[in-house]
Amino acid sequence: MANTIATENTYGNWSTRESSGHWGLDAKATYAVIGIVLAALAIMRLAQSILLGCAIAGVGLLLVAGTAVRVQGLSVYERLIDSTRFTLAGIRGETKYRAGILSPLAGAPLPGYGAHVELHSYVTVEGATVGLLIDTKQHTITVIWRVDPIGEENIDSDDRDRMVAFWGVFQRDLGQYGDIAFATATIDGYPSTGLHQLIALESALHPDAPIEAADDIRLVEEELPADSFDAQHRVAISFSYSGDWKDRIVDIARRFHPITANLHACDMDCRILRAEEIIEFVRRSYDPATQVDFDDLRANNTPHGLSWTNVGPIAANEHRLDYEHETATSASYVVWEWPKDGVSDYILHPLLEVNPRVPRKRVTLLYRPETAPNARTIVENQERDAMRASQRLKRGIHDVDALNRLEGVTQSREEVSRGAGWIAQAMIITVTTTAETDTATLDSIVSDMATQCSLRVRPAAWHQASTFQYGLGIGLIPPTGTSKK
């Protein structure tokens, strides 16, 4: 009898919207180079000046190089524009945020892009109270589901494959509705205070309990782990609306149950967060020192009493590579290159597991779904471009990367024709430490974790404050980002 060797499934085919040209440039840069050369030749002929034509060609090629040459996913122009805007914002004092009773602001609202986000409570037909984040500028209604982790010890490969398959179906369905503008999946890890377990044990001890029982309870309290960690898993979905959001909320609320059922199909035990729970995790993110107070109040079933107008920081300073807020400093990173080969479902494990060097770590996956017609147009354009790129020879042979891209795009077209969707994907990694931590140390730690995950990351330079907010998973949609399928 032959032994069957179990093999695990691999996943991949992350593809970028590309436009391939000649000489390693994209199509636009190629056409620009050709136009510059032709213009230089025309000037040489008309002006009878070789020097003038060469000067114009040199300037033109230098300008094209500013957009074509990319380092860690950013062109020279993008870096120049970002650094200039950040410097000017610093001169105007826009990189500093001050709130509180002595400031012109009422309370401590969210700074930056979060200033126009409102928090409301809504009672569903089932009688459940849920929190709604209303972005009046982007015209979106965001609902957040909290997912309780189930652990990985007792999950075999078949169950994991089934979970991944249903998660793919969930992502596909995001583009089927037409009004889902954005979605995020966030894993928010932080040190545990242990207050909830301690108070639960103390409340379980009756005043008249026998001495032996009291000794057992106290022994358990002493053995509680001192360096334990907690994690909150969240899935947020942003629905677009026009006009008054109150006119759309009834239709959107009807989809709460089907979306929850789809998440349950992925073995996600989840529920929609209430308004006070949203306030808690946002406030804890800006001021980690409040975690002890929140845990104490929750363990005693006491409401925290905070409002959305006081959820932001009292003071914050944005720097090029980090973001100071309240008693902590955070550094955010973005993924600029995804795995090129197939990966297992454990690919993000080194990034998500507890790391004592960065105990507060938030990993957020951002999804921008495309509707079925748009997805079909995207893959058809990409297939045509990939086919042209694969026919070009590189040193007498076909480029392996171009052939692999053509194979992946062809597979994507077949999947889209069968009803699959197209998701533009990005990832934000935010680590929060004390102000004394060196930024270079954080770069080394995060790069090491990302490398183990076959990811290439870079600091969100000049955009630390906004990237910190995007990583919270509260419905803020980045204007641009790394788009992957």
Sequence and secondary structure as in RCSB ss.txt:
>XXXX:A:sequence
MANTIATENTYGNWSTRESSGHWGLDAKATYAVIGIVLAALAIMRLAQSILLGCAIAGVGLLLVAGTAVRVQGLS
VYERLIDSTRFTLAGIRGETKYRAGILSPLAGAPLPGYGAHVELHSYVTVEGATVGLLIDTKQHTITVIWRVDPI
GEENIDSDDRDRMVAFWGVFQRDLGQYGDIAFATATIDGYPSTGLHQLIALESALHPDAPIEAADDIRLVEEELP
ADSFDAQHRVAISFSYSGDWKDRIVDIARRFHPITANLHACDMDCRILRAEEIIEFVRRSYDPATQVDFDDLRAN
NTPHGLSWTNVGPIAANEHRLDYEHETATSASYVVWEWPKDGVSDYILHPLLEVNPRVPRKRVTLLYRPETAPNA
RTIVENQERDAMRASQRLKRGIHDVDALNRLEGVTQSREEVSRGAGWIAQAMIITVTTTAETDTATLDSIVSDMA
TQCSLRVRPAAWHQASTFQYGLGIGLIPPTGTSKK
>XXXX:A:secstr
          B        B STT BHHHHHHHHHHHHHHHHHHHHH  HHHHHHHHHHHHHHHHHHH EETTEE
HHHHHHHHHHHHHHHHTTTTEEE STTSSSSS    GGGGGEEEEEEE TTS EEEEEEETTTTEEEEEEEEE  
 STT  HHHHHHHHHHHHHHHHHHHHHS EEEEEEEEEEEE   HHHHHHHHHHS TT  HHHHHHHHHHHHTS 
SS EEEEEEEEEEEE  S GGGTHHHHHTTHHHHHHHHHHTT EEEE  HHHHHHHHHHHH GGGHHHHHHHHHT
T      GGG S SEEEE SS EEETTEEEEEEEEEE  SS B TTTTHHHHS  TTS EEEEEEEEEEE HHHH
HHHHHHHHHHHHHHHHSEETTEE HHHHHHHHHHHHHHHHHHTT  EEEEEEEEEEEE TTS HHHHHHHHHHHH
HHTT EEEE TT HHHHHHHTT SS   SS     
